[in-house]
Amino acid sequence: EVLQWRKNYGKYKMLAKATKCHGCQQKTVVRAYHGMCIPCARLKKQCAKCEGPFAIPEEELARMAKEAELRKQIQDLPERFKRTAERKLERGDDLAQVEKAVLAGQGKKAAKAQTPVAANSKTA
């Protein structure tokens, strides 16, 4: 947010040369406005810019859980609906649209299961 503001209003300054990392004390920081290099930040599970604890926002956790649930449901769908739902997930469509595709596939699967198979009336 802060960096985007700086870019929009012409206040952003590129990093001219690598600076010292606060984690490993090496000159490995190559991004502007960052205090740690990426490997140290991952190792310590901290944000490389603000050096605070790295936390995933609640809405992102909820979205990830919903996506995992939808992926499980997709496995049981007929092929046509499975491909449609997977394509929507890959494109990054809204999860509500993916859920619509999954529900349509489940409805089609249920309708197919309820239709009786016509028995051959031919007797030889």
ChimeraX attribute file (.defattr): number of C-alpha atoms within 10 A of each C-alpha:
attribute: neighborCount
match mode: 1-to-1
recipient: residues
	/A:1	6
	/A:2	8
	/A:3	12
	/A:4	11
	/A:5	11
	/A:6	12
	/A:7	12
	/A:8	10
	/A:9	8
	/A:10	9
	/A:11	11
	/A:12	15
	/A:13	11
	/A:14	10
	/A:15	13
	/A:16	9
	/A:17	11
	/A:18	14
	/A:19	19
	/A:20	16
	/A:21	20
	/A:22	18
	/A:23	16
	/A:24	12
	/A:25	12
	/A:26	13
	/A:27	14
	/A:28	19
	/A:29	22
	/A:30	19
	/A:31	18
	/A:32	16
	/A:33	15
	/A:34	19
	/A:35	21
	/A:36	28
	/A:37	25
	/A:38	19
	/A:39	14
	/A:40	17
	/A:41	21
	/A:42	13
	/A:43	9
	/A:44	14
	/A:45	14
	/A:46	17
	/A:47	19
	/A:48	25
	/A:49	15
	/A:50	12
	/A:51	16
	/A:52	11
	/A:53	12
	/A:54	14
	/A:55	9
	/A:56	8
	/A:57	8
	/A:58	9
	/A:59	9
	/A:60	10
	/A:61	11
	/A:62	11
	/A:63	12
	/A:64	12
	/A:65	12
	/A:66	13
	/A:67	16
	/A:68	12
	/A:69	11
	/A:70	18
	/A:71	17
	/A:72	10
	/A:73	16
	/A:74	24
	/A:75	12
	/A:76	14
	/A:77	21
	/A:78	14
	/A:79	12
	/A:80	9
	/A:81	20
	/A:82	18
	/A:83	14
	/A:84	15
	/A:85	25
	/A:86	18
	/A:87	13
	/A:88	16
	/A:89	18
	/A:90	8
	/A:91	8
	/A:92	10
	/A:93	12
	/A:94	10
	/A:95	16
	/A:96	9
	/A:97	13
	/A:98	22
	/A:99	19
	/A:100	12
	/A:101	21
	/A:102	25
	/A:103	17
	/A:104	14
	/A:105	23
	/A:106	18
	/A:107	13
	/A:108	14
	/A:109	15
	/A:110	11
	/A:111	10
	/A:112	11
	/A:113	10
	/A:114	8
	/A:115	8
	/A:116	7
	/A:117	8
	/A:118	6
	/A:119	6
	/A:120	6
	/A:121	6
	/A:122	5
	/A:123	4
	/A:124	3
